[in-house]
């Protein structure tokens, strides 16, 4: 699942392309070297977009928040001890993520994981693993292992979304970092 691409999200990439490749005018020609440069810079900036898509994909693997999935969501709430993962709580963050803005959802997920005690995390992993085994037909794996891997992936992906969203990545920010780093 991939979020929609919005023009305002490409502003940092546009700025970076202009910085790396120079301004593009209507009369500019795109030669292979320029296209390759665009591809390299685009790949470097795609981490946040890919992380949001992965976050949505992880959530899509769970039962839908419908009457059929109601038992799963109530079991997850009881086992995890947190309401941060409930559909009603993350709905706005999921909708924002579909438009390419995943930081709200990522923060909610990290808050949910942070709120869980180790026993709650194990219990939530068991509930999640059971749902994944039933939906993905993975009978050879233990539910607790699958659930824990899913939770780790969710947590790490949420971190990637937040890390990729940091706003100080402009040329001035990078220059300041390099100067500070070289003075260590």
Rosetta silent file (secondary structure, phi, psi, omega in degrees, C-alpha in Angstrom):
SEQUENCE: XXXXXXXXXXXXXXXXXXXXXXXXXXXXXXXXXXXXXXXXXXXXXXXXXXXXXXXXXXXXXXXXXXXXXXXXXXXXXXXXXXXXXXXXXXXXXXXXXXXXXXXXXXXXXXXXXXXXXXXXXXXXXXXXXXXXXXXXXXXXXXXXXXXXXXXXXXXXXXXXXXXXXXXXXXXXXXXXXXXXXXXX
SCORE:     score description
SCORE:     0.000 S_00000001
   1 L     0.000  130.425 -179.641    0.000    0.000    0.000 S_00000001
   2 L  -119.782  140.111  176.181    1.441    3.371   -0.982 S_00000001
   3 L   -72.485  158.078  176.872    0.368    6.801    0.168 S_00000001
   4 L   -67.037  144.907  178.395   -0.744    9.385   -2.321 S_00000001
   5 L   -93.542  124.492 -179.943    2.021   11.714   -3.496 S_00000001
   6 L  -107.760  142.927 -178.581    1.301   15.365   -2.770 S_00000001
   7 H   -57.433  -39.014 -177.682    3.192   18.229   -4.449 S_00000001
   8 H   -65.765  -21.534  178.552    4.119   19.925   -1.149 S_00000001
   9 H   -75.990  -19.920 -178.799    5.902   16.749   -0.039 S_00000001
  10 H   -89.628   -0.536 -179.235    8.245   16.955   -2.992 S_00000001
  11 H   -57.757  -46.454  177.880    9.511   20.441   -2.084 S_00000001
  12 H   -60.715  -37.236  178.458   12.594   19.132   -0.228 S_00000001
  13 H   -66.854  -43.033  178.121   13.377   16.878   -3.192 S_00000001
  14 H   -59.528  -45.742  178.804   12.911   19.779   -5.625 S_00000001
  15 H   -60.594  -42.595 -179.563   15.235   21.942   -3.522 S_00000001
  16 H   -66.384  -41.205  178.184   17.823   19.171   -3.401 S_00000001
  17 H   -61.807  -43.296  178.409   17.619   18.599   -7.162 S_00000001
  18 H   -64.085  -39.105  179.124   18.147   22.301   -7.827 S_00000001
  19 H   -65.648  -44.937 -176.801   21.053   22.325   -5.394 S_00000001
  20 H   -77.546  -39.542 -170.302   22.669   19.216   -6.919 S_00000001
  21 H  -112.265   -6.254 -178.424   21.800   19.697  -10.594 S_00000001
  22 L    88.151  162.774 -178.260   21.182   23.406  -10.972 S_00000001
  23 L   -66.136  147.543  179.303   17.972   25.214  -11.876 S_00000001
  24 L  -107.641  126.357  176.380   15.846   23.817  -14.671 S_00000001
  25 L  -105.495  170.550 -179.611   14.371   26.215  -17.194 S_00000001
  26 L   -62.921  -23.982 -178.791   11.730   25.505  -19.799 S_00000001
  27 L   -93.089   -3.415 -179.643   14.428   25.336  -22.439 S_00000001
  28 L   -65.130  146.428  174.536   16.634   22.904  -20.462 S_00000001
  29 L  -104.265  140.653  175.255   17.296   19.511  -21.933 S_00000001
  30 L   -95.970  105.988  175.667   17.350   16.445  -19.743 S_00000001
  31 L   -90.625  175.696 -176.650   20.355   14.384  -20.736 S_00000001
  32 H   -61.079  -36.718 -179.956   21.147   10.965  -19.314 S_00000001
  33 H   -64.988  -41.670  178.018   23.476   12.360  -16.685 S_00000001
  34 H   -66.484  -41.660  178.277   20.760   14.722  -15.399 S_00000001
  35 H   -63.282  -42.068  178.043   18.165   11.937  -15.397 S_00000001
  36 H   -62.735  -41.152  177.345   20.589    9.685  -13.508 S_00000001
  37 H   -61.478  -42.292  177.822   21.211   12.483  -11.010 S_00000001
  38 H   -62.493  -42.897 -179.730   17.478   12.901  -10.491 S_00000001
  39 H   -62.627  -42.003 -179.261   17.092    9.160   -9.954 S_00000001
  40 H   -65.397  -46.706 -179.412   19.888    9.083   -7.356 S_00000001
  41 H   -66.613  -38.521  177.630   18.518   12.059   -5.424 S_00000001
  42 H   -62.280  -43.465  179.098   14.971   10.661   -5.634 S_00000001
  43 H   -62.437  -39.335 -179.832   16.114    7.328   -4.253 S_00000001
  44 H   -65.931  -27.515 -177.019   17.894    9.063   -1.397 S_00000001
  45 L  -100.632    5.243 -175.472   14.710   10.916   -0.467 S_00000001
  46 L   -89.353   -4.747 -177.011   12.264    8.044   -0.852 S_00000001
  47 H   -57.270  -44.836 -179.787   12.843    6.484    2.566 S_00000001
  48 H   -65.111  -42.775  178.992   10.063    8.405    4.281 S_00000001
  49 H   -63.244  -44.358  178.954    7.570    7.678    1.540 S_00000001
  50 H   -65.320  -38.690 -179.950    8.463    3.985    1.563 S_00000001
  51 H   -65.020  -40.912  177.559    8.262    3.859    5.372 S_00000001
  52 H   -62.781  -43.686  177.734    4.755    5.355    5.355 S_00000001
  53 H   -61.182  -40.718  179.499    3.699    2.799    2.757 S_00000001
  54 H   -67.436  -40.237  177.637    5.185   -0.015    4.828 S_00000001
  55 H   -59.513  -45.377  177.766    3.456    1.263    7.968 S_00000001
  56 H   -64.538  -38.832  178.027    0.124    1.230    6.149 S_00000001
  57 H   -63.273  -38.914  177.387    0.875   -2.244    4.794 S_00000001
  58 H   -63.128  -44.161  179.063    1.531   -3.567    8.299 S_00000001
  59 H   -67.105  -34.198  179.952   -1.790   -2.199    9.519 S_00000001
  60 H   -67.142  -20.500  179.303   -3.557   -3.573    6.436 S_00000001
  61 L   -74.833  -17.509  179.438   -2.399   -7.070    7.431 S_00000001
  62 L   -83.158  162.629  176.883   -4.553   -6.887   10.567 S_00000001
  63 L   -58.516  142.882  178.886   -8.294   -7.579   10.573 S_00000001
  64 L   -64.253  147.454  179.790  -10.348   -4.675    9.276 S_00000001
  65 L   -76.885   61.446  178.686  -12.032   -2.571   11.932 S_00000001
  66 L  -115.685 -176.362  178.497  -15.456   -3.949   11.052 S_00000001
  67 L   -58.872  -37.027  179.642  -17.911   -6.085   12.976 S_00000001
  68 L   -64.908  -38.413 -178.356  -15.979   -9.184   11.874 S_00000001
  69 L   -89.590    2.462 -175.418  -12.699   -7.793   13.278 S_00000001
  70 H   -57.633  -41.541 -179.116  -14.256   -6.420   16.453 S_00000001
  71 H   -62.473  -43.270  179.142  -13.080   -9.350   18.611 S_00000001
  72 H   -57.755  -48.866 -175.086   -9.477   -8.937   17.447 S_00000001
  73 H   -66.543  -37.274  177.391   -9.419   -5.230   18.295 S_00000001
  74 H   -70.362  -37.459  175.666  -10.975   -5.719   21.742 S_00000001
  75 H   -64.009  -39.527  178.845   -8.509   -8.568   22.467 S_00000001
  76 H   -64.566  -42.090  179.098   -5.625   -6.334   21.346 S_00000001
  77 H   -61.618  -48.282 -179.695   -6.799   -3.542   23.616 S_00000001
  78 H   -62.980  -44.433 -175.708   -7.103   -5.855   26.628 S_00000001
  79 H   -72.306  -38.156 -176.469   -3.785   -7.577   26.021 S_00000001
  80 H   -83.181  -23.327 -178.117   -1.734   -4.469   25.216 S_00000001
  81 L    73.941   11.407 -178.942   -3.248   -2.258   27.898 S_00000001
  82 L  -133.463  143.401  176.249   -3.298    0.674   25.494 S_00000001
  83 L   -94.279   -1.744 -177.754   -5.967    2.297   23.370 S_00000001
  84 L   -62.263  -23.517 -178.770   -3.353    3.954   21.135 S_00000001
  85 L   -95.667   -3.028 -177.989   -3.584    1.118   18.600 S_00000001
  86 L   -70.569  145.108 -178.614   -7.380    1.017   18.355 S_00000001
  87 H   -52.514  -40.587 -179.803   -8.917    1.987   15.000 S_00000001
  88 H   -63.775  -31.242 -178.689  -10.866    4.881   16.519 S_00000001
  89 H   -79.900  -38.145 -175.342   -7.631    6.285   17.940 S_00000001
  90 H   -97.872   -0.513 -176.113   -5.437    5.874   14.853 S_00000001
  91 H   -52.774  -51.597 -178.746   -8.096    6.618   12.219 S_00000001
  92 H   -61.739  -41.259  178.295   -7.014   10.233   11.644 S_00000001
  93 H   -64.048  -37.722  177.505   -3.340    9.216   11.521 S_00000001
  94 H   -65.965  -44.581  179.901   -4.100    6.480    8.985 S_00000001
  95 H   -63.392  -39.969  175.982   -6.056    8.915    6.799 S_00000001
  96 H   -64.088  -39.173  179.871   -3.205   11.449    6.971 S_00000001
  97 H   -63.202  -34.998  178.033   -0.745    8.682    6.081 S_00000001
  98 H   -64.760  -20.473  176.667   -2.743    7.873    2.978 S_00000001
  99 L   -96.585    4.954  176.845   -2.021   11.446    1.864 S_00000001
 100 L    98.757    0.783  179.066    1.709   11.041    2.531 S_00000001
 101 L  -107.503   95.857 -172.310    1.843   12.584    6.029 S_00000001
 102 L  -103.134    3.331 -173.684    2.721    9.726    8.371 S_00000001
 103 H   -68.564  -36.070  179.568    4.188   11.451   11.414 S_00000001
 104 H   -62.401  -47.797  179.062    0.957   11.548   13.439 S_00000001
 105 H   -63.063  -43.257 -179.871    0.422    7.819   12.994 S_00000001
 106 H   -60.574  -43.371  178.955    4.085    7.082   13.692 S_00000001
 107 H   -63.854  -40.723  178.959    3.985    9.048   16.957 S_00000001
 108 H   -63.444  -41.756 -179.909    0.814    7.247   18.057 S_00000001
 109 H   -64.688  -45.484  179.517    2.370    3.868   17.328 S_00000001
 110 H   -64.901  -34.707  175.421    5.552    4.689   19.225 S_00000001
 111 H   -65.187  -41.218  179.451    3.452    5.949   22.142 S_00000001
 112 H   -62.333  -47.075 -178.268    1.475    2.696   22.142 S_00000001
 113 H   -65.890  -39.566  179.999    4.598    0.542   22.140 S_00000001
 114 H   -65.182  -32.833 -177.759    6.223    2.704   24.805 S_00000001
 115 H   -73.846  -23.426 -176.770    3.151    2.390   27.031 S_00000001
 116 L   -76.002  138.641  170.787    3.182   -1.423   26.997 S_00000001
 117 L   -80.678  163.893  177.760    4.913   -3.375   29.729 S_00000001
 118 H   -54.856  -43.373  177.690    6.928   -6.440   28.635 S_00000001
 119 H   -65.186  -35.988  177.660    4.103   -8.842   29.601 S_00000001
 120 H   -66.390  -38.697  178.368    1.574   -6.688   27.747 S_00000001
 121 H   -63.227  -42.966  177.469    3.805   -6.653   24.686 S_00000001
 122 H   -62.193  -43.348 -179.328    4.040  -10.454   24.762 S_00000001
 123 H   -66.314  -41.363  177.774    0.261  -10.756   25.146 S_00000001
 124 H   -64.637  -39.799  177.512   -0.357   -8.264   22.324 S_00000001
 125 H   -59.984  -38.641  178.426    2.114  -10.173   20.155 S_00000001
 126 H   -64.196  -44.828  179.700    0.155  -13.351   20.762 S_00000001
 127 H   -63.580  -45.994 -179.167   -3.129  -11.687   19.709 S_00000001
 128 H   -65.681  -45.042  179.660   -1.535  -10.123   16.619 S_00000001
 129 H   -59.782  -40.790  178.593    0.279  -13.336   15.706 S_00000001
 130 H   -62.332  -42.771  179.290   -2.942  -15.339   15.910 S_00000001
 131 H   -65.810  -39.728 -179.813   -4.692  -12.897   13.584 S_00000001
 132 H   -68.691  -38.531  178.525   -1.788  -12.951   11.118 S_00000001
 133 H   -64.084  -41.521 -179.822   -1.631  -16.757   11.096 S_00000001
 134 H   -67.253  -37.713 -176.952   -5.361  -16.941   10.390 S_00000001
 135 H   -85.110  -32.676 -176.516   -5.231  -14.361    7.602 S_00000001
 136 H  -102.496   -2.093  178.366   -1.899  -15.314    6.007 S_00000001
 137 L    54.886   60.147  178.621   -2.104  -19.064    6.598 S_00000001
 138 L  -113.533   64.495 -172.610    1.272  -19.418    8.309 S_00000001
 139 L   -69.853  -15.784 -176.418    0.597  -22.498   10.454 S_00000001
 140 L   -82.033   -9.089 -176.948    4.269  -23.514   10.806 S_00000001
 141 L  -108.268  148.810  179.385    5.210  -20.450   12.857 S_00000001
 142 L   -73.806  138.780 -177.689    4.404  -19.707   16.480 S_00000001
 143 H   -60.868  -39.349 -178.388    1.841  -16.963   16.969 S_00000001
 144 H   -65.465  -38.225  178.993    3.900  -15.220   19.621 S_00000001
 145 H   -66.193  -47.271  179.896    6.963  -15.083   17.351 S_00000001
 146 H   -61.192  -45.212  179.884    4.976  -13.715   14.407 S_00000001
 147 H   -63.278  -41.443  178.640    3.251  -11.148   16.600 S_00000001
 148 H   -66.007  -41.022  176.899    6.497   -9.989   18.169 S_00000001
 149 H   -62.383  -41.320  178.422    8.141   -9.650   14.747 S_00000001
 150 H   -62.291  -45.257  179.287    5.135   -7.643   13.535 S_00000001
 151 H   -63.084  -42.048  177.742    5.328   -5.350   16.588 S_00000001
 152 H   -61.559  -43.698  179.682    9.087   -4.844   16.130 S_00000001
 153 H   -63.279  -43.506  178.675    8.565   -4.059   12.454 S_00000001
 154 H   -60.083  -45.960 -179.114    5.745   -1.630   13.291 S_00000001
 155 H   -64.024  -47.220 -179.474    7.877    0.120   15.902 S_00000001
 156 H   -66.101  -39.102  179.346   10.963    0.357   13.687 S_00000001
 157 H   -66.359  -39.920  176.540    8.937    1.530   10.693 S_00000001
 158 H   -60.782  -40.354  176.940    7.285    4.245   12.800 S_00000001
 159 H   -62.482  -42.260  178.800   10.770    5.371   13.803 S_00000001
 160 H   -60.330  -40.872  179.037   11.807    5.461   10.121 S_00000001
 161 H   -60.701  -48.019 -179.316    8.806    7.660    9.310 S_00000001
 162 H   -66.395  -41.658 -179.125    9.717   10.142   12.051 S_00000001
 163 H   -64.456  -40.813 -179.268   13.412   10.068   11.229 S_00000001
 164 H   -69.947  -19.765 -176.981   12.781   10.672    7.519 S_00000001
 165 L   -87.485   -4.474 -177.134   10.515   13.617    8.342 S_00000001
 166 L   -53.093  138.615 -169.476   13.143   15.649   10.153 S_00000001
 167 L   -93.037   -5.730 -174.401   12.950   19.173    8.803 S_00000001
 168 L   -95.690   30.329 -175.790   16.569   20.344    9.101 S_00000001
 169 L   -90.955   13.223  179.241   17.846   18.551    6.010 S_00000001
 170 L   -70.010  171.630  179.891   18.360   21.660    3.893 S_00000001
 171 H   -56.357  -38.387  179.733   21.780   22.606    2.541 S_00000001
 172 H   -66.492  -40.631  178.213   22.414   24.923    5.499 S_00000001
 173 H   -64.108  -42.272  178.086   21.536   22.160    7.963 S_00000001
 174 H   -65.114  -41.647  179.808   23.804   19.693    6.217 S_00000001
 175 H   -62.760  -43.787  178.629   26.641   22.223    6.107 S_00000001
 176 H   -61.746  -40.598  178.155   26.264   22.921    9.819 S_00000001
 177 H   -62.582  -46.941 -177.968   26.310   19.181   10.517 S_00000001
 178 H   -63.206  -38.538  177.928   29.463   18.639    8.454 S_00000001
 179 H   -65.101  -44.374  179.544   31.240   21.527   10.169 S_00000001
 180 H   -65.956  -41.348 -178.000   30.281   20.229   13.604 S_00000001
 181 H   -66.343  -38.511 -178.904   31.176   16.656   12.685 S_00000001
 182 H   -74.015  -14.961  178.506   34.572   17.652   11.311 S_00000001
 183 L   -93.661    8.276 -178.673   35.380   19.496   14.566 S_00000001
 184 L   -73.325    0.000    0.000   34.937   16.370   16.699 S_00000001
